[in-house]
Amino acid sequence: MIFSRRAGQSESPGSAGPGRRTRRLIKLVLSMVVFGALVSVSLRVAAPHLISSAVVRSAIESSMAQWAGHPVSIEDVAQLRFWPRPEVTLKGVSIRRAGDHPDEPFVEIQSLSAEFSLLSAVRGKPDFNDFRFEQPQIRIERDVDGRLDWSGDGLLNAAVREALATQTTAASDGDTKKTEIGSVEIVDGEITLIDARSGARIVADRINAKIDWPRLAAPLSGQATFNVQDRGLSLSLQTPTPLLLLGGAASQVDISASLPGMRGQLKGVIDLNRSRLEQADVDLSVSDVPQAASVFGLRVAGTEQWQTASLKAQVTNAGDEWRFDNLEFKINGSPGDGILTLKTRSGAKPLLIGTVAVDLLKIDDFLQALSIDLGDRANVRLPSLTRWVDFDMRVSAATATAGNFQLTDLGASLTGGGDALKLVIGDTRFMGGALSARLSVSGHGVDQGVEIAVMMDRIDLGSLVSRLSPGSLSLKGTGSLTLDAKLAGPGWQRNVDAMSGRLDIRADNGEIGGLNAEGLRRMSTDRAYFQLSAAGAGEFDYRSLDMSVHFSEGSAEVEKARIVGERDTLVLSGIIPYSRQALALTGELSEVAPKAKTAVPLRFFIGGSWHDPVISPIPPLPAAGQ
């Protein structure tokens, strides 16, 4: 059974206490909020009568002078408002150096706005934060020792000096650490940097920036857009040690920048005094290489065909060398990686040491970057890498191209510099066989001569000849080739007469297209001369081919040429003026196993164009006694 409470019976003290205390607490909180709001509104209503513009102007003038350590002047208080937040706007703010050139302001601000604490203003000492600078002009000088001219006895410079002494972010003074700065906004500013060491003068204008710096000891972050030489850039910066950065000392930073055609990020330690990185992760991406090259005014030989490029690396400055660890890069979408070290040397160019592996290596571009111009490129010579560095590198490529040839599994070494450079290509897959090569350069690039040694083993001769000389006599078979040559002057195709050297070819089980031995014999019986094509279509099948030629000044001397087929043997000697694509040879065609002892070999002269030469039979010598 449920019993109801008797009428008029009061609640027990234990059951009534919590609800009543809650209501009292709510009333107290509401009362405090209302009181605070009334005080805030009252202060804002009374502020114009309690706070004069002269007090604010004097306070901010004094505050800025204390911070900068230089005299500050303000032309006028343009606006003083208290709603929704207390804010002052000043016109014509100038900061002049306390020592040298006192009449030359190094900071000029057309308009400066700042918020301030209402209570501090009522006490006559307003605290300012959240600044907005409109059209500021700042002049910074960097002395021969790399120091920025933050000279003076101001609080900021004192904090910077203390940070440099203790290598921490802020001064040791507790009040200074708590000093509030807030946000800093820059509208349409200009900064001029003058480097006393190099004499360079860099002007960054149209600066629009937003900097978040809550307190002097707090980390700083900011974003900015600006122009340098009429080129737009954007920049973002984060650093836990802003005072060290202002002092030019080694500072931890995270910088991202973008400009037309490229973007980059640097995260690590930089030293402005010595203009170098201590250690940093670098991430650079170029979406338009020609545009980025025009921005920096820098073009390097071998990069003419580059459209996109990217690079990632951990860069470390270790005394006399720079290390590029975890190196990853892409050129026109083709990736590569490796480890590089750039070692500085007294009295010599820096030395680049390391190993690089790429998916695709364009050998023509690679040689061009080393000032070795073997092709028929423009006469205007772009600066090469050998102008700045020497090399001791190992390069590997899954695929490599040279002209219209392709190589796979390439391994190479590059040693030396602009005056003596050697490129060695190891055992590389090429046209079904293997290739190895060596290029040695003396002097600056190919102008002083380059020596080439190429060895091809068991390659497809048909593919090689058809690509080297389309439309000429076809040569098929599997063979080995050795070339030792010297080139003088750029562009071997345009300057073919400057080549000299030796070529040896050995092959087996192939054919020479367009050479019909039976037709040659038939036409030679009653013709004084005829085109080779008149002898009829066909091929000369051979079991072995052995040829050696020596060439120079656009002409090759055939030292040995013996081609042995199933039924006939062909021996050639004479001259090949290859610069004119001509022939001047003597040939002898004989049977391997003559049917009769009186069989006389067919001797003939080969002249004219090598695409369809003229055959002129040589009458046999009369027998003895005739």
Secondary structure as GFF3:
##gff-version 3
##sequence-region A 1 626
A	DSSP	alpha_helix	13	50	.	.	.	ID=ss1
A	DSSP	alpha_helix	53	68	.	.	.	ID=ss2
A	DSSP	beta_strand	72	81	.	.	.	ID=ss3
A	DSSP	beta_strand	87	96	.	.	.	ID=ss4
A	DSSP	beta_strand	105	116	.	.	.	ID=ss5
A	DSSP	alpha_helix	118	122	.	.	.	ID=ss6
A	DSSP	beta_strand	128	142	.	.	.	ID=ss7
A	DSSP	alpha_helix	155	166	.	.	.	ID=ss8
A	DSSP	alpha_helix	174	178	.	.	.	ID=ss9
A	DSSP	beta_strand	180	195	.	.	.	ID=ss10
A	DSSP	beta_strand	201	215	.	.	.	ID=ss11
A	DSSP	beta_strand	220	228	.	.	.	ID=ss12
A	DSSP	beta_strand	231	239	.	.	.	ID=ss13
A	DSSP	alpha_helix	242	246	.	.	.	ID=ss14
A	DSSP	beta_strand	251	259	.	.	.	ID=ss15
A	DSSP	beta_strand	262	271	.	.	.	ID=ss16
A	DSSP	beta_strand	276	286	.	.	.	ID=ss17
A	DSSP	alpha_helix	289	296	.	.	.	ID=ss18
A	DSSP	beta_strand	309	318	.	.	.	ID=ss19
A	DSSP	beta_strand	321	331	.	.	.	ID=ss20
A	DSSP	beta_strand	334	345	.	.	.	ID=ss21
A	DSSP	beta_strand	348	362	.	.	.	ID=ss22
A	DSSP	alpha_helix	363	369	.	.	.	ID=ss23
A	DSSP	three_ten_helix	385	387	.	.	.	ID=ss24
A	DSSP	beta_strand	390	402	.	.	.	ID=ss25
A	DSSP	beta_strand	405	416	.	.	.	ID=ss26
A	DSSP	beta_strand	420	430	.	.	.	ID=ss27
A	DSSP	beta_strand	433	442	.	.	.	ID=ss28
A	DSSP	three_ten_helix	445	448	.	.	.	ID=ss29
A	DSSP	beta_strand	450	460	.	.	.	ID=ss30
A	DSSP	alpha_helix	461	468	.	.	.	ID=ss31
A	DSSP	beta_strand	475	487	.	.	.	ID=ss32
A	DSSP	three_ten_helix	496	498	.	.	.	ID=ss33
A	DSSP	beta_strand	500	513	.	.	.	ID=ss34
A	DSSP	alpha_helix	517	524	.	.	.	ID=ss35
A	DSSP	beta_strand	530	531	.	.	.	ID=ss36
A	DSSP	three_ten_helix	532	535	.	.	.	ID=ss37
A	DSSP	beta_strand	539	552	.	.	.	ID=ss38
A	DSSP	beta_strand	555	565	.	.	.	ID=ss39
A	DSSP	beta_strand	568	576	.	.	.	ID=ss40
A	DSSP	three_ten_helix	578	580	.	.	.	ID=ss41
A	DSSP	beta_strand	582	591	.	.	.	ID=ss42
A	DSSP	beta_strand	602	609	.	.	.	ID=ss43
A	DSSP	beta_strand	614	618	.	.	.	ID=ss44
###
